[in-house]
Amino acid sequence: MKAKLKEWANAEFHFNLDWLLRSVNTVLTGEARFQFLHDKTAEEIQDGLKRATRHVDTSLNMISGRLGLDHDQVFFGRFGVPVMVRYLDGRAGPMPAPERDKLLFWFVQAAMWGRFSGSTESFIDQDLAALEGPDGGLDKLLEQLRLWHGGLRVEPGHFTGWSLGARFYPVLYLMTRMGEARDWGSGLPLKASLRGRMSRLEVHHIFPKAQLYKKNYRRAEVNALANFCFLTKDTNLVITDRLPEEYFPAVEAAHPGSLASQWIPADPALWKIERFRDFLEARKALLADELNRRMEELLHGDTRWLAGPAAALSAPATHGGITSEAEDEELHAINDWVESQGLPRGVVAFDFADPQSGEQRAVFDLAWPSGLQEELSQPVAVLLHEDAATIKAASEAGFRAFTDSKSFKRYVESEVVGVPN
């Protein structure tokens, strides 16, 4: 199991033993809870592991190849995979494209609405049950999701989130990869086949952070999803901190249509910093329209799953989030250090959600929800540059919160691995 986890980690997908064992469990028992594994023999466990890892590979290939979610930072809804594994294990022969895409539609929708961010085992069990019996299958799985969440059509308001931990951050990446989004430096489509360090996609603030802070815009506005797009590292370096009204005309002249390919409002008046909030609203509408088109594409015309009104936007504003590439790199460095101590990696941009509705309440930068010694120690969170509301949310949820890497490392050395000061 550890060898397979290392293989996936080398492909930039970081999973833990609990997650893999969950897939083994669903293959062998059709249940989420580990207690059902107790009466299985070693031979049955070995067979289940072989089948589960094969189906996980298939799921990852579909998710990265068709949806473009090709690394850990954008791989949301990972507990949907054990359900996919069970589904794949119960069928035989090649999977037709419409069936594959409907399964991926379910995966994306479950992730977007936080199906597995709350009571994980309960919802996995419900979804596994929907696959069983003569009337079970993908349609029943989708109907169950719709009954739980409400309408599955996206509205502009769903793109109101902010930071790299927002639910719709991976969605924006998915749209960039699935669609015809083009780089503003080369004009080339931002497909998963790009190679080379300078071609790796980076988050780009359309209106630069420094300029927005000078105008006293709030942190959540500066780091709003609608102010994000993805570009190659090379292009990001060239644009630097220029304002859209300065660099947009040059981009469009060099590569006509490339702005529209990234869902940029066409009205030049919205490119001025004084109209930043209007720009965000206009772009959110364009993003929602595009995402609904992509979801219809996955359904191959069977759009009944998108029929009806969208679910009400009742969720309160979320707290916390990763707001820069530098912060993201620091968190991954902390994770690497923890792993070097022989401890499990934490979850970057941990989705803290309401256990029943799945609504996102906060984003904890780096978290160990089961503790650094799983089930034996207190849940822990590292919260860099966060406000008091985020720290309070973590503390009230039972997490021991650290606001800098030094104090966190002292805790690990003195209370977890027992290294003397």
Summary of the structure (lengths in Angstrom):
residues: 421
radius of gyration: 21.8
end to end distance: 34.5
largest distance: 68.1
contacts: 1318
relative contact order: 0.10
helix: 55%
strand: 9%
